[in-house]
Amino acid sequence: MTAHLIDAMVSLATLMEEESEKLSRSPYLPELGEIAGAKLRLAGRIEAEVARMKREKPDDWLENVDVEEREQLADASRSLRDASEINARILSRQIDLSAEMMAAIAAEAQRLTGSRSISYGACGGIAGVDVSAPISINTRL
């Protein structure tokens, strides 16, 4: 009854562990988009399986699972939780590093181009506005 659910949970945990390992070695992964897509599909499978089981046994499907399957489900849940926590930390760190890098590049581009706008007001006052420098982003990352 829970074999498809357990399989999807184990697959998602394994995929997250592999992604975390790869990201800890190198910040650039050309296959990152494919990994994210696979994670979304597996999460969708998990949701679909849980919804199916709730539809088939609306009272309490978990109570109808035998002891061995319940142990497997618990192990898969713990494995998925642990892999998710590690994966979330690594991805959060990568996002923070990327944001800091983009801010540093923008600041340097602004410094080099001198893109500061100065205008005179009606009463002779000077107002300075920092205009953000245009940056191109490599979308293949």
N, C-alpha and C positions, 0 to 999 in steps of 0.2 A: 504494500500500500504506500509506503513512504520511500521506496527505492529511487524514484525519479527525483524527489525532493533532496534526498541525501546526496545523490550523484551531483546535482546542480550545486549544492552547498560545498561539497568537497572540491569540485572543479573551480568554483569561484575563489575559494580559499587558496588553492594551489596557484591560480593565476595571479592573485594579489601578492603572494609570497615571491613569485618569480619577478613581478614588476618591482616590488620593493628592493629585491636583491640587485636588479639591473640598475635602478635609479640610485642606489647607494654607491655603485661603482662609477657611474657616469651620469651627468645631468642631462645628456642629450640621447634620446632614444628615437630613432626614426620610426619605429613601430608603435609609438605611444598612442596614436589615434586608433590603431587596430586593437590594442589592448583595452582601451577605454570602451570601444564598441562591444568587444567580447564581454567585458564586465557588465555592461548594460543588458546585453542579451541574457546572461546568466541570472542577473538579478530579476529580470522579467520572468524567466522560467521559474524561479523560486516563488515569486508572487503568484504566478498562475497555478502552480502546484498547490500552494496553501489555499488559494481561493477554491480550487477544484475539490480539495478534501473537505473544506467547510461546506461546500454545496452538497456533496454526497452524504456527509454525516454532520448535519448542522448542529446537533446537540453538543457533542464534544468529540471530535475526531481523534484527539490525542489520547483520550481514555481508552479508545478501541485498538490502539497500537500495542503489539505484544512487547514484552520486556526487552528482547534482543534488539528489535527495531528502535525502541525508545533509547536504549544505550547508544546505538549508532547515531541516532538523531542528536542526542546530547553531545556526543563527541564531535560531530560535524558542526554543531552550533558553536561549541567552544573554539574549535579550530578557525571557523569563519570569524568569530569575534576577535580573536587574537591577531589574525592576519589583517583584519580591517583596521584595528587600532594602529598597527605598525605602518600599514599602507597610508593611512590618513596623516600620520605624523610626517612621513617622508614627502608625500605630495604637498602638504602644507608648507614644509620647508622649501621645496622647489618653487612653489608659487611665490613665497616671500622673497626668495633670492632673485627670481625673475623680475618682480616688481621693483626691487632695489636696483637691479641692473638697468632697467628701463629708465628709472628716475635719474641715475647717474649719467646715462647716455644723454638724456634730455638736457640735464644741467650743463654738461660739457658742450653740447651742440649750441645751447643758448649762449654760453660764454664765448665760444669761438665765433659765432655769427653776430654777436652783439645785438641781438634782437630785443632791444629795449626801446619802447616807444615813448617819446616825450612830446607833450603838447602844452601850449600856453593857454591859460584860461582868460576869461574876459577881463579880469582885474589884474592881469600880468603874472599870475601864479603859474608855476611849472608843476605839471603832474607827470610822474613817470609810471609806466605800466610795463610789466614784463610780459612779453608775448611769447608763448611757447614755440619753441623751434620745431619745425616739422621733422619727423623721423620716419624712416621707412622701416617696416617690420617684415622680417623674413617669415612668411607664412608656412614654409616647409618645415619649420621646427615643430 
